[in-house]
Structure formats: C-alpha cells, structure tokens
Amino acid sequence: MRRSTLFIISHLLFILFPLRAFAQEGCNVTRATVFYGGFASQQDTYLTPLLYKGYQLSMLHEDLRATSIWKGHVSGQSLVQLDITSTKSASGKGRYLGGRLHYDYALHYNWLLNDHWRLMAGPQLGATLGVLYNARNSNNPAQAIANAHLNASAAAIFRFPFCRREAAVRYQTDFQLFGVMFSPNYGQSYYEIFSLAQPDHNVIATLPWKALRWRNQLTMDIPLRRSSIRYGLFLDTQSSHVNNLIQSHLTAGFMLGWVRHHTRRNTQRQFPENFIL
Amino acid sequence: MMSRRLTFFIFRFSFFIAAALLLSSCFRADDFEDTPEGNMEALWTLIDEHYCFLDYKRDAIGLDWNEVRSRYRARLSDDMSKAQLFEVLAEMLSELRDGHVNLYTPADVGRNWSWYEDFPPNFYQDLQDAYLGKDYKIASSLKYRILDDNVGYLVCSSFSSSFGEGNLDEVLYGLRSCSGLILDMRNNTGGDLTLADRLARRFTNDRRLVGYICHKTGKGHNDFSTPEKQYLEPSEGVRWQKPVIVLTNRRCYSATNTFVRDMKQCPKVTVLGDQTGGGSGMPFSGELPNGWSVRFSACPMYDADMNHIEFGIQPDIVVSLTDEDRARGFDTLIEAARQRLQ
C-alpha cells in the first residue's frame, strides 16, 4: 500500500504542479486575506496522552485565478495558512505551544449551473510544516510536524444581488485522500532519529483511515467599494494514527478579512465575466 | 443530466467524508477522569504501555505489574487527600526500582533512589576538594589539575552542564605531560548523552562498537524495535593516548552509566571503584489528569554484548573508600588509581 500510495502522489506532483503555469495566463484573479481565531483541541500521545484545549490564531491567504485549461473551465487556487496555537491540559498545568504552515494548491473544474450557482471540484496538493512544543517534557519536549498530501477539494458558490452589486456565499471543503507524513515511532526518541541517525518507519504513506485532513470554510463576501469583506466560519480537522501514536488537531473559529478582485484589461478575455470570486 | 451526475458525485463525496470522520473519531486516546482511581489508572496504563523494562524486571526482580495494580488500587478511596494519593502513586512507581521514574507534584517528587541510597557512597566532597586544592583549573564544567606524582586528575561532576570540544582540547593538552589520567566520574548523575559521547570520544583512536539501543514500537511489553548498534567515533580533536582510570560509585547514573559503558570498550581504560547506579532507559515524560507529571524510561540501552545495564556496570577493579583512609584525609579510590598509574 505504501509503495502504491507514494507512486500515485509522486506522479500527481509531476502532473499537478506544472499545470500551475497555466494559471499565470489568467486575467481574472481574486486574492483574499483572512484572519481567524477560535477554539483549538490538540492531542499528541507522543508528548502526553491527555487532550489539550485552547485557542488558535491563523492567517489564510488565498489566490484564486482563472486558467486556460479546458477552455477556461479550470481555476487555480493557492492557499497559504499559518496557525499559532496555545492549548492547556484540563488541569491547566500542561501547555502546548504550536505553529503550523500549510501550503495547498488546487485545480478546480468549474460548473456554472446558472446565474447564481457555481460548483468547483478538483485535486489539491499540499504540504504542512510545524512544531508542537510541550513546556513540561524532558526528552520528548516537542513533536515535529511534516507532511505532504493529496486532497479532494470541492466548493459551492452562490451569488446574489446586494446593494446593486454582487455578494457571494461560498462553502469549500478540502479532504485528504493520500499523504506522506513524518512521525517518530511509538517510543522512539529524537536522539535516535537525529543524533544517532537511526530512523524507524518515520516516513509513512497514509490513507484517510490512517491520517485525515479535512478543512472547511463557509464564507460570505460582502462588496465594499473596490473590494469585499469576507467573514465566515472555519473548521479544520487533522488527525493521524500511525506508529501506534495518535495526533489530532481540531480547530473551529470565525474568519474575517478582505478580498480584492483584479482584472487585466489588456489581456484578451477568454473567460466568462466575473468568473472568479 | 449534468446536475444528476453532480448530485450523485456530491452524495458519494459526502458519504466518503462521513465514513472517514467516523473512522477518525477512533483517533482518540483513552480518557481518564480526574479522580483517585482515574489518576491511578492513567498512571498504571502509561507505565504499562510505555515503560521499557517491564519484562526485564519481571525476570530480574520478580516485578508483576498487574499484581501491582490490584494491590495499590485497594488502597484508593474517593475521599483521600492529594497527599495520600501522591503517597500511593509514588509507592506504586517505586516498585519499578528505577531512578528515571518520578512523579512530580507541586509539593513533592516521588522517587526510588535505592540505586545509591542503599550503598556506601565511596565519595566525600571534602576529600575531593582536598585533592583538587585551591589552584585547580576550570574548563567550563570540568575541573582538573596535575597531582604531585605527575598524574592528571580530571573531575567531571555532571553531564548537565555543558563543555565544548575546545575545553576538552585545552584540558587534555594541558595534562599531556602526565603519566596517566584519573577521570573522576563519582556522583555524576548524568545529563546530556551527547556530552558523555563527546568526552568518551577522546579516549579511542578507532571506531568502536559500544552498545545497542532500541525503543518501543507498540503497547505490548515486548514490542521493541530491532536493537541498533551504537558506535563510539574517535574525536578529531586531542585524543588521550596514555592510561586512564575512571573512578565510579553508585551515583554514576544515566548518561554517566552510558559513558562508563563506552569507556570500558576503550583501550588503556580501567574502571575502578564501585558498581555504577545504572539507569539505561532514556526517560520520556507523561502526565496525569490531575496535572501531575510523570517521568519514565522509554528507550533501553545495552552494552556491546546486548546485556542490560539498567542496574549498573561492574568496575574492572572493585575498591571501596575505607573509614580509616577518610579519617587520614585519603581517598582510597584516588590513591589506588595513583598507584596503578605510577
């Protein structure tokens, strides 16, 4: 299973990322920067068996643009997400400090159902780097987070008139299908991995029942002068059960940010008007 | 037609997500309540699933971890105080006879220090101070001097305080004219393994197999990885080429125990004194629902013949510090080492 998963992911990497070049041809671009804060729940049995709860602050930058693939029916979306978390054990004596940086790139096929509805679906490739630090532990004080994943990404967009302009409600979900992740083995120390250079099943290919990433965004864009205000809800779940270790990270929060639309007027248009939100 | 396909796709996609979420809900460790019984169960389970010497200590000292559970559970009551709960849990952990196993609370630290408390110290600070005198040199955490009979005397009292390669270069170069070196490791209770390795590398000219290390791969008492060889690589700095005598006592523990293991594989090295205290499991940390912190051995290390060194390493020459010598201001171990280095 591991070999076949690695084979699929490596080939998709070769296919999907070169397609990004087509996205540069797009004339319609939407850039959104949102900040969100909310509840976070974390568990990492390598560090401690207990569930920690607290808060997360994040920034999500989205770049959504048209491409020339399939007569302009495919859009390219890149997402850069930075998370900072601070959580505590139920007793309040243990504390996690964590940081994660996610990058995802998706190519969505767009179905324009009517003047209001648009559906998008396609593959998404991404990677995450981060660290989770437990302030109390001695030889296992931190957990390194590193993974790459292939997701299924889908979105539904509903546009409606608002003060002579258009507002939009969007729901997007990104669901991990395959992945490759780093994990120490059950009782393996980082001293063995890095000082002694003795790896032991530390790079693991995963399917959804071994590692899951499910990110959901429900947002509304309200036009305001030349840009839009975006607000909404965010739900992000990351879990894994590999090497007999459980890692889970759940966050839910409220998003607020701004959206800017760019149109290159000099470029010959080959896309529907207002194609990109 | 198109919208039907889409509906079907969305339905299947939703079903797939729901099924995966159902599976992911299994990604939760056991929850224990913050009650005396919940805390004891959490502690017992943590040790049962992660502690690396349960099978070894069953054979070596007759430890029956399941029997321990039932025996200590009988001492619990719902209305017991924190101090009473601490007493029960600390005693339960002391059954492991492991200096790397501790229960940390704001009021006290649960421990079993029988690995040195039940044995003669073979070390007195005032005697060591007398041998060092007042004009000894200090290189970071290392103290050293040349004794009257041209024997180098180097004290490494901790691997928790760092010293660098430059310190070792200077120390060994400064002692180069000596006929031999006494390396006093007594009462060094360990610290950073990389410091132990840094020091030991000065006493070999060749790459040497010094032992093995492994780790647990699952919750079973015998779920271990294949032991990996540990080698001692010769330092690229100044290396000591003359005889060395390493002084040990029962308080040589943890990283110092590993250091002695490594030094026993080096040429021209003799270990003299008492058995080391042991402590061959690299400790990890855990936590109880009430916030108390737990430390336990997680990664076992072995000697070059795959023998356990959890309960210590025998010296090449057993020497005990006598009361008569102490009364005369002599350290029996240092004097025995000096005689051998003449």
Interface residues (C-beta under 8 A of the other chain):
Chain A: Q43 T45 L47 T48 P49 L50 L51 S89 A90 S91 G92 K93 G94 W111 L113 L119 A121 N134 R136 N137 S138 N139 N140 P141 A152 A154 T173 F175 N185 Y186 G187 Q188 S189 Y191 E192 S195 L196 Q198 D200 P208 W209 L212 W214 T237 S239 S240 H241 N243 N244 I246 Q247 S248
Chain B: M2 S3 L6 F9 I10 F13 F16 I17 A20 L21 L23 S24 C26 F27 R28 A29 D30 D31 D34 A42 T45 L46 H50 C52 L193 T194 I213 H215 K216 T217 G218 K219 D223 S225 E228 Q230 M282 P283 F284 S285 G286 E287 P289 N290 G291 S293 R295 A298 C299
